[in-house]
């Protein structure tokens, strides 16, 4: 299914988990393929697994929120052309800022050319 794609550079490695820096934001996920610290990489995460978090996370400006069945789905821009879909806790005001994050086990990290 559809996955958000967040491009950046690998800044840390711990076993099979890599952390990617995308501007000021960080996101960690399970590595698929070969990546190295400093290499360009892409984190892929399903919208249902990307949600609003307190504290650190990917800052996104909300562009819209829709109620779909039993939950709200948000849409936002994280800058540099990165558009994200995410699970929202409630209707969010367009133009507001939200921090987004995901469980490391639900994020996949690929080398940029493999994604």
N, C-alpha and C positions, 0 to 999 in steps of 0.2 A: 504494500500500500504506500500511500504518500508519506514522505518523510521531509521534515525541515532539514535544510543543508546549511551548516555554519562553517565557513572556511576560515582558516587561521594557520598558526604555526604551533608545532608541538613544543611545549615548554617544560614538560616533566613526564617521567615514566615511572610506573610502580607495578612490576609484574606484567600483567596483560592489560593494564589501564594507562592510557595516555591523557594528559591534560593539554587542551588547545587554548591558546590565547587568540581571541578575535577582538582586536582593539583592546579596550580596557577589561573586557569580559573574559571569563574562563569557563570552560565546560570540559568535563572529564567523561571518558567512555571506554568501553572495551575495544581493544585493537583488533582489526581485521586486516590481515596482510602485514606488510613490513613498513614501519614508520620509524623515524629517528628524531631525537631532540633537534630542533631547529628546522626540521623539514616541513614543507607545506602539507596540510592535511585538512580533511573535512569531517566534521561530526554530523551524524545523521540521527535524527530523533523524531519519532511519531508525534503528531499534535496531541494525542491523548496522554502522552508521557511528559510533555513539556507543560509546566504549570507555574502559576504565580508562587513566588517564595519570598520569605522575609530575609533581609540582609543581602548578601552577595548573590549575584546572578547576572544574567544578560539583561541589560536595560533596553526596553523596547517602548516605543511610543504607540499607544493603542490607536488603531485606525477604525476599528468597528468591533462590536460584540453581537453575537446572534445566539438566541436560545434554540437548541436543537434537541428535541426530545426530552431528555432528562438532565441536560447540563448546558452551560454556556460555553461557546467557543469564541475565543478572541483572535483578532488579527492585529499584527503590529509590525512596525519597522524598527530594526535594530541599527539602522544606518548602513552606509556603504552598499546599498542595494539589497540588504538582507531582509526579506519579508518572512515573518514567522506566523504560524497558526499554533494556538495553544488552548489548553483547558483553562477556563476562567472560573473563579469562585462565585462570580455574580456578574451582572451587567457592569461593564467598565466604561467610563466616559471617554469618548474620542478625544485624543490629545493628551490624555493622562499618561503617566509613565508607570510601567510595571516591571518588576524584576522576575525573570524566568529561569527555571532550573529543572533538572530531571535527575532521577536516580541513575547513578553511574552504570548500573546493569542494564538500563534501557536505552543507552546511547552507544552507537557504533562509530568507531574512528577508522577512517581509511586514508591511505596516501592520496594526495590530491589527484594524481593522474588515474588512480584506480576507481575513484568515486564517479 
